[in-house]
Each structure stands twice: as structure tokens, then as C-alpha cells.
Amino acid sequence: LAAAERLGRRLSGPLARLVGAARRLERGEPVPALPVEGDEDVAALGQAFFTMARTVQGREEELRAERDLLDRVLGTLSAAVVVADREGTVRMVNRAARTLLGQAAGIDGLATRFGRRVTELAAGGVAGVAAEVTLRPVSQPDSLWRVTAQPLAGGDGRVLLVMEDLSELARAERLASLAEAARIVAHEVK
């Protein structure tokens, strides 16, 4: 009985430290390497745990760095980028898309601005169909936007919508056409 009690005390301290470290890892807190004392098996378990904890923390740091890079890249785009789920709920947006959506929380907010075709594109993307169209906003018929819907991998019904304002490009093309027409008329008048 005394030997069992000594063994229990030898195991309980190191195992309690491992449990505490596991809880810190679960909360996303740093887990410093702690020396694990005790018998050979407990020490091996402790060493394996701390190796795993370093690997998990390293991967989490890589994921944070990737996420931060993605946020910076998406934040600098002038095109609106929206990720929506199969219900039309917006799950991710960049700054340009946030401006377009305003207070709307779903694809219906874009449909209010661009018409039902956006909803149809999103539904097609959910169904696995990629598409690209040019649209004129309901309230701004002089504007021209290219809207691209792309299904996202994973089969969970998410869709990527990219909306680019082509209004300036269209205006420049019209001006170039007018300039060309004026050149032809001027040539004919000569």
C-alpha cells in the first residue's frame, strides 16, 4: 500500500503539469517546455507532448501570418470580394465589399443594388457553376460592373463573388469611340 502511494505521488505531479499544459494549449496560450520528471514512461509522454505543443503552436503562428497576409492583400483590392454560404449569408468580405454591402448581411443586399442576377449567380456558384456577367446597378444605369461567381472547394456550398467596377473603363472606351468618330468626320469634311 505504501509503495502504491509513493508511485501515485510520483505520477500525479508530472501528470498534473501535463494536464495544465494541455489546457493552456487548448486556450491558445504559449506552452513553455517543462521538465517532466518521474518514471521513464511519464517522461517520454511529457517529451512527446511538448514536441507536439511546439508543432501545434508553430502551425498556428503560420496560419496567423497567412491570414494577416490575406487580409492585407484583400484589403488593398479595389474589387469587392465576398464569400457567402449556401443560405446567402456573407461569411467574409474585403473593405470594398463592405462598402457595397453597407448594413446588409447577405447576398440580398447585393441584389438590392445590382438586381436579382447577383442572387442567381450566387445560387449557381453554390451549385458548382462558375459564371461571369456584366451588370448595371439598378440605381446607377451609367455604371458597369463585372461580377464573377466561383464555387469554392470543399463541397460545403460556399461561393466566391468578385465585383469589379468597369465604369471608368467603359467611359474611356466611349470617349475613344467618340474621338474616332470625330476624327472620321473631320477627315470627311476636309
Disulfide bonds with the S-S distance in Angstrom:
none
